[in-house]
Amino acid sequence: MIAPQNYYAPAPAPSRRQRAKEPDKFDGKDSAKLETFLLQCSLYFHSDPEAFAADRDKCLTAASYLSELALKWIRP
């Protein structure tokens, strides 16, 4: 027999923070997709502020989602 569910009990606390979806790769072929890429990066960074507290961390992460032509823009 299945025990009845207690609808008045508080929901369990989530074990981890929910992180936004990772940004899609940006290859630079369609410049119209840049704004969407930057928005996706911003949402990703804001979903885990502790991990992306420094601008350096944001830049390195965003650069890791670049490919092809867009990757050639990156300089150390």
N, C-alpha and C positions, 0 to 999 in steps of 0.2 A: 504494500500500500504506500502511496506517495503522500508525504506529509504536506499539509496545506501551507501555502505561502503566506508569510506575514507581510501584508502590504503596509503596515504601519511602522515597520522597522526601518531605521535609517539605511540608506544605500551605503555599501562599503566604499571606503575612500579608494580612489584609483591608486594603483601601485606606482605608476609613472605619470609624468606629465605628457599630455598629448602634444606631439610635435607636428607642425604643418608638413604637408607633402614637400618632398625635395623639389627644387627647381628643375624644370626641363633643361636639357642641354641647349645651349645657344651657340650656333655655328657662324653667325654673322652674315649669312647669305641673304636673309630677309630682315632689313633694318626695322620693319614694322613690328617685328617680334621682340625687339629690345625692351620696350616698355613693359610688356608682359613678363619677360625674364626678370627685370628689376623688381617688379611687384612681387613675383614669386620668391625672390631672394629676401625681400623685406619681410614678407610673412613668415618665412622660414626662420629668419634671425629673431623676430619678435616672439616666436613660439618657444624660444629657449634663450632668454636674455643672459643667463649666467654663462652659457657656452660661447656667446657672441658679444661679450662685454667690450672687447677691444676692437677697434676698427681693423687692425691687422687680421684678426680672426675672420671678420666678415669678408675682407678682400681675398684672403687665401681660399675661403670656401667658395665664394662666387667664381673665382678664377678656375676652380676645379670643375665647374660646370660649363666651361667654355670649350669649344672644339673648333677644328679647322681654321677658317679665316679669323674668327674672333680670338682664338688662342694666340695668334700672332701679334695681337695688340698688347699682350702682357709683357711687362719689363720688370726685372727685379728691382 
